Every structure is written in C-alpha cells, then in structure tokens.
Amino acid sequence: MPNTRVPQTISEFNVYVNNGLDYLNSGDPKNSVRLTITEGEVTLLTGIVDRWKPLYTLYTDKEKTRTPLVVAQLQDLMTEFNDLNQSKHLL
C-alpha cells in the first residue's frame, strides 16, 4: 500500500474511512460540496464503505468469523480506497 496519511491497519482504517465519509456528508452545504468533491466521487466512496461495514463486523469477532478470506477482502477494499484516493485526492 502507498505511503500516505491513510491508516494501513484494518482497525485504524475503519475509523478513518467511516469518519471521513461522515464528514463529507455533514454540513450545510455538505462538506463534499464545499471541498469540490463530486457526487460521483462520494458515491464511489460510499460504495466502498457499504461493502466494508459488514466485513469489518465479521473481522471484529476474532474467534468465530475473522477468516483469511475476510481479511483479504478488507485489504482489497483498503487498496481500492487508496487507489481512489490517489486518483481523486478525496481524504
């Protein structure tokens, strides 16, 4: 993963990406509008977060549902986010 200010551990990334999306969707006008982030870019980020949340819930139960597949899927979403962030400079 790239050397950025974006956290590279799953737990820290979870906080970062959820707080970032909440921030972009808050405010009047929305912070995303104020920061000239397009609705399409917010939609792409929302899609990543929407796929992230159920996987992260599985990840948090280390004994029962944290599997190598869940970890790999979360890492793939982190990579997808980093690629989007590098190309669009969102967060």
ChimeraX attribute file (.defattr): number of C-alpha atoms within 10 A of each C-alpha:
attribute: neighborCount
match mode: 1-to-1
recipient: residues
	/A:1	10
	/A:2	10
	/A:3	8
	/A:4	10
	/A:5	7
	/A:6	17
	/A:7	15
	/A:8	17
	/A:9	10
	/A:10	15
	/A:11	12
	/A:12	11
	/A:13	15
	/A:14	19
	/A:15	11
	/A:16	15
	/A:17	21
	/A:18	16
	/A:19	12
	/A:20	14
	/A:21	18
	/A:22	13
	/A:23	13
	/A:24	18
	/A:25	16
	/A:26	11
	/A:27	12
	/A:28	8
	/A:29	9
	/A:30	14
	/A:31	16
	/A:32	19
	/A:33	15
	/A:34	11
	/A:35	10
	/A:36	10
	/A:37	17
	/A:38	13
	/A:39	11
	/A:40	9
	/A:41	15
	/A:42	17
	/A:43	11
	/A:44	14
	/A:45	20
	/A:46	17
	/A:47	11
	/A:48	17
	/A:49	20
	/A:50	12
	/A:51	13
	/A:52	20
	/A:53	14
	/A:54	11
	/A:55	19
	/A:56	19
	/A:57	12
	/A:58	15
	/A:59	21
	/A:60	12
	/A:61	11
	/A:62	9
	/A:63	8
	/A:64	9
	/A:65	14
	/A:66	16
	/A:67	14
	/A:68	10
	/A:69	12
	/A:70	17
	/A:71	16
	/A:72	11
	/A:73	16
	/A:74	21
	/A:75	17
	/A:76	13
	/A:77	17
	/A:78	24
	/A:79	15
	/A:80	14
	/A:81	20
	/A:82	21
	/A:83	14
	/A:84	17
	/A:85	16
	/A:86	13
	/A:87	9
	/A:88	12
	/A:89	10
	/A:90	20
	/A:91	16
